[in-house]
Amino acid sequence: MKFSNPLKRSWCCLYVPFLPIVMWEILHAVMPYIVGVSSKYKEFVANQIDLTDKIVVDLDDDALFIGEDVMSYNEIFYLIL
């Protein structure tokens, strides 16, 4: 059952595995959060919120966005090594 809530002991802020698009305003929260959003709403969300102070992980395109920078997972792996 550890897979049902992997962040139970380590993450004490907002965690929403899948955010319904009608609740997109949660993305304006002024606290740390981890939120899952469907990729079909990627453009909508990008137009509604300021992404410069956010870290966005795009699992469909294997990309990591940190502010204005875009990195692929392979680039991150080589930076860690």
C-alpha positions as CSV (number, residue, x, y, z in Angstrom):
1,M,0.0,0.0,0.0
2,K,3.0,2.3,0.0
3,F,2.2,3.1,-3.7
4,S,-1.2,4.6,-2.9
5,N,0.3,7.6,-1.1
6,P,4.1,7.8,-1.7
7,L,4.4,11.3,-0.3
8,K,2.6,10.7,2.9
9,R,5.5,11.2,5.2
10,S,7.7,13.5,3.1
11,W,5.4,16.1,1.6
12,C,3.3,18.3,3.8
13,C,2.0,20.8,1.2
14,L,-0.8,20.6,-1.5
15,Y,-0.8,17.4,-3.5
16,V,-3.4,16.8,-6.1
17,P,-2.6,13.7,-8.4
18,F,-5.1,14.8,-11.0
19,L,-6.6,18.3,-11.1
20,P,-10.0,18.8,-12.8
21,I,-9.7,21.7,-15.2
22,V,-12.6,23.5,-13.6
23,M,-10.3,23.9,-10.5
24,W,-7.3,25.3,-12.4
25,E,-7.2,28.4,-10.1
26,I,-5.5,26.2,-7.5
27,L,-2.4,26.7,-9.6
28,H,-2.3,30.3,-8.3
29,A,-1.6,29.0,-4.8
30,V,1.2,30.8,-3.0
31,M,2.5,27.6,-1.4
32,P,4.4,24.7,-2.7
33,Y,2.3,22.1,-4.6
34,I,2.5,19.1,-6.7
35,V,-0.4,18.9,-9.2
36,G,-1.2,16.6,-12.1
37,V,-2.9,18.2,-15.1
38,S,-4.0,16.4,-18.3
39,S,-1.7,17.2,-21.2
40,K,-4.7,18.2,-23.3
41,Y,-5.0,21.3,-21.1
42,K,-1.3,22.2,-21.3
43,E,-1.8,25.3,-23.5
44,F,-4.7,26.5,-21.4
45,V,-2.7,26.3,-18.2
46,A,0.4,27.9,-19.7
47,N,-1.7,30.9,-20.8
48,Q,-3.5,31.3,-17.5
49,I,-0.6,31.2,-15.0
50,D,2.9,32.6,-14.8
51,L,5.3,29.7,-15.2
52,T,8.5,31.7,-14.5
53,D,8.6,30.6,-10.9
54,K,7.3,27.1,-11.5
55,I,9.0,23.8,-12.2
56,V,6.9,21.8,-14.8
57,V,7.5,18.2,-15.6
58,D,6.0,17.1,-18.9
59,L,5.8,13.3,-18.7
60,D,4.3,13.0,-22.3
61,D,7.2,14.9,-24.0
62,D,10.0,13.9,-21.5
63,A,10.8,17.5,-20.7
64,L,11.5,19.6,-17.6
65,F,10.7,23.3,-17.6
66,I,12.4,25.4,-15.0
67,G,11.3,29.0,-15.6
68,E,12.2,29.7,-19.2
69,D,14.7,26.8,-19.5
70,V,13.7,23.5,-21.1
71,M,15.7,20.4,-20.4
72,S,15.1,16.8,-21.5
73,Y,15.4,14.0,-19.0
74,N,18.6,12.8,-20.6
75,E,20.2,16.2,-20.1
76,I,19.2,16.1,-16.4
77,F,20.6,12.6,-16.0
78,Y,24.0,13.8,-17.4
79,L,24.1,16.8,-15.2
80,I,23.6,14.6,-12.1
81,L,26.4,12.3,-13.1
